[in-house]
């Protein structure tokens, strides 16, 4: 009995034959194509039905220097075109300005999506996603503040062009008002400073005048006291001299009476008057004749006059001079003139220049409403086509993704059939 060999079977293996795999995919080409077409149709439907978004932008550049001359000529506010552009750029990027513009112009934002939060939260999301500040590319070098722009990406139905142009005008107006407020504040501060300086100068002048008056009166008082002391000393000296004279007269009267001299005489006359006496003539030179030779009668008369004297002022010319100076010190003309000054501001040396500066400051008038801070290089224009969605790209991406999905499904289906029945051919 002969044995029948078992039929030949191909050993199972996990290796994939690329030719076989390609054949399997080719057999399912209609499945792959169907899935690719379906996904492409879905992508095309999305591209057609999705809300289109547009983008518009406005560009600002530095204004001419001459447009800011009126402001800079005030001498209070210095603003270059570059600084003005930076200031406007700061205003355009300010969230507070954007929120304020949104609150005042909500009708322009009707197409803005509303989330579950408040209106301000919805605008914060819109501001984060839609607004974009535009600056020169720093990699290109050159002036980095050559321009500044504001771009807005907005959905169809929203008035994006009006929003950008309106917001730019709103910021420019606010910045002009800010410049006007700054200028007014500077003028007010400078005027207040001048008023304080003038008040301080007046107070200093009043203090100096009062000090000068006090000093003059003190000098007069001191001089008056010195003269009074001198006058008292002179009078005391005259009194002592009179008393000394009286004592001298008393002594001379006593001597004259003892010698029997009543009338004025001299030593020579007395020597000739003695009878029988030998006369010897001798020249005697003395500086002063003794007082008793005046005789008791003359001396007594002089003593009586001195004792009856009530004042000795006439005996000293200096007393008259002192009394004259005291009379002049009664009224100091310089003090009287200082007290009678009426327009005391005329005596403040710097007051005239301060008043001139104050008048100049009050006369400063700058038409900030027509002040051109920046130059509008390009206003926002209505875009011709949306920036998203990009329909061709979406359709192409849908075709690629659909094809990849179809191939993947076909591969999974082929492997499943092969594992279930290794010898069974793959059918479509």
C-alpha positions, 0 to 999 in steps of 0.5 A: 500500500502506497502512502499519499503525500500530504498536499503542499502548503505554503508556510505562514509568514508575517512578511508582507510582499509589496507586489501582493500588497499593491495588487490588493490595494489595486483591487480595492481602488474603487473603495479608496477612490470613494473614500477620497472623494467623500472626504474631498466633498466634505472638505469642499462643503466646509470650504463653501459653508465656512464663514469667510474672514477678511483682513484689512490694515491701516498704516501711519507714518511720522508727520512733517516736523513743520506740523509740530512747530506750533506746539514746540515753539511754546517752549513748554512741550517738546514733541518730535515726529518720532515721539508722536508716532510712538505715542500714537502706536501706544494708543493703538495697542492700548486695550483700554482704548480698544475697549472704550471704542468698542463700548461706544461703537457696538453696532460695528461689532455685530458679527463678533461671536458671543461666548458664554462669558460677559460682553467684555470677555468676548471682546477680550477674546476678539481683541486677542485673536483679531487685532494685530500691530504692525511694525517694521521688520527689525531684521531689515535694520534701518529706522525701526519706527518708520511706520506703525500699522493696525491690522484686523482680521474679521468675519464676513458681516462685520464692518472691519474697515469702519472699525479700523478707520474709526479706531485710528481716528478715535486714538488720534483724537484722544492723543490730541486731547491728551497733548492739549491736556498736557499742555494746559497742565504745563501752562497751569503748573508754570503759572502756579510756579510763577505765582508762588515765586511772586508771592515769595518775592513779595513776602521776602520784600515785605520781610526785608522792608520790615527788617530795614525799618527795624534796623534803621529804627534800632540805629536811631535808638542806639544813636539817640541813646549815645547822644543822650549819654553824651549830653548827660555827661557834658551837663554833669561835667559843666555842673562840676566845673561850675561847682569847682569854680564856685569853690575857687571863688569862695577861696579867692574871696576869702583871700581878697577880704583878708588882704583888703582887696575889694577892687581888681588890682595887680601885684605891681600896683600893690607894691607901689602903694606902701609908704616909706618902703624901698621899692625894688623893681623886678620883672616877674613873668607868670602865666596867670595872676592869682584870682583874689587880685580880682577883688572881693566885689568882682569875685562875689558878683561872679559867685552869685551869678554862678549860684543863680545859674539854672543851666550850663548848656550855653557854656558848651557848643557841643550841647547845641549840636547834640540837641540838633542831632536828637531833633533830627532823629525824632523822625527818620525820613527813610523810615517814613518813605519806606512806610508810605510806599504804595506800589511796592511791586515796582521795587521787585526787580524780577517781578516784571520779567515774571509778569511778562512770562505769565502774560506769555503763558496765558497768551499761548493758544495751540489749535490741538484739534487740527494738530497733525501728530502723524501722517495717515499713509494708508487707510483701511480698504475693503479687501477683495478676497478673504484670507480664510478659509483657503478653499483650494488648500482645504479641498487639496488637503481633503483630497490628500487626507481622503486618499490616505484614509482610503488606503489605510482602510483598504490595507486594514481590510486586506490584512483582515481578509488575509488572516481570516483565509490565507489562501483565499484571494482578496476580492473587491 
